[in-house]
Amino acid sequence: MADRLVLAAVAAGLLAGCARDEVATLWREPPEITAESMFHGPAGRDGAPRPPFHFREEVRSGTAPKIVVQDARGVVWRVKFGHEVRPEVFATRLAWACGYFAEPVFFVASARIEGARKLGRARYYIHQGEFVNAAFETTPPGLKYLGTAWNWNQNPFSGTRELKGLKILMMLVSNWDNKDKRNWWQGSNTGMWEGGGGGRLYYVTDWGQSMGAWGGFVPRDDWDCERFRAQTPEFVSGIRGGKVQFGFTGQHTEDFKSDITVEDIRWLMRYLARISDAHIRSALRAAGADAAHQDCFTRALRSRIEQLRRATHSAPRELSLR
């Protein structure tokens, strides 16, 4: 019972700072960040999945292989395998640390799943009940996933600094897979939770295509620090007509980078500037990154954040940052 209360407290924390009768919420004031809290993410140390894990079903939709399990406390987790695991764990922590809603996600290096059977795509990752390198995701008690997607270019937050801040974060981690409701045939990566008071919390449901190369169709990648680092000098290229210019391309490119102003970046930097290299490394360790990847990604991210900081020094209509 105590363990269930831990995750219920997570849900209460997600709603903190949001009026109970609000129709829609995208952001709330983030908590104080420490290296330990960045490691454990929004659910905290006690919110991590606990074995033994019992198989419930396989998820047939989506690009990444997934199954659903129940842990020793009765908490239901969606378990993701494949190349999206590490970026999902890291990027959700960064978004949460900046005040955006994110699912509790934990990297599990290895474990056993009881009763796994009749598997489709997941059979390539589960052998005699055992697996390595998976992301465990859950919806906190008190929140209900609505299965409803939203559009980046048409939502209750259009034109707000909070929405633009989320776009900047998506570009910061090179999350090119920014699908929304318009991509219904592929599966949207935007969604909503419903809180106990009926308010709707808007969030990004999938960060798995982050931390590699951005791109429209090709080339693009995830969890590839060499390519992430190679594109870093092009992250912020300058300011033109009062708008900040980004090198990012993705599923919806212009929706993301066409209307970002210096003031939008200045607002986000109030929260992003609190995140130190130690915080970044802690979140990377939580994602199972080795020492080489921690060093590489931390340096590249710090360079990108510095480009954002430089853009806030003044607000000229024309400026090259290259």
Secondary structure, 3 states (H helix, E strand, C coil): CHHHHHHHHHHHHHHCCCCCCCCEECECCCCCCCHHHHHHHHHCHHHCCCCCEEEEEEECCCCCCEEEEECCCCCEEEEECCCCHHHHHHHHHHHHHCCECCCCEEEEEEEEEECCCCCCHHHHCCECCEEEEEEEECCCCCCEECCCCCCCCCCCCCCCHHHHHHHHHHHHCCCCCCCCHHHCCCCCCEEEEECCCCCEEEEECCCCCCCCCCCCCCCCCCCCHHHHHHHHHHCEEEEECCEEEECCCCCCHHHHHCCCEHHHHHHHHHHHCCCCHHHHHHHHHHCCCCHHHHHHHHHHHHHHHHHHHHHCCCCCCEEECC
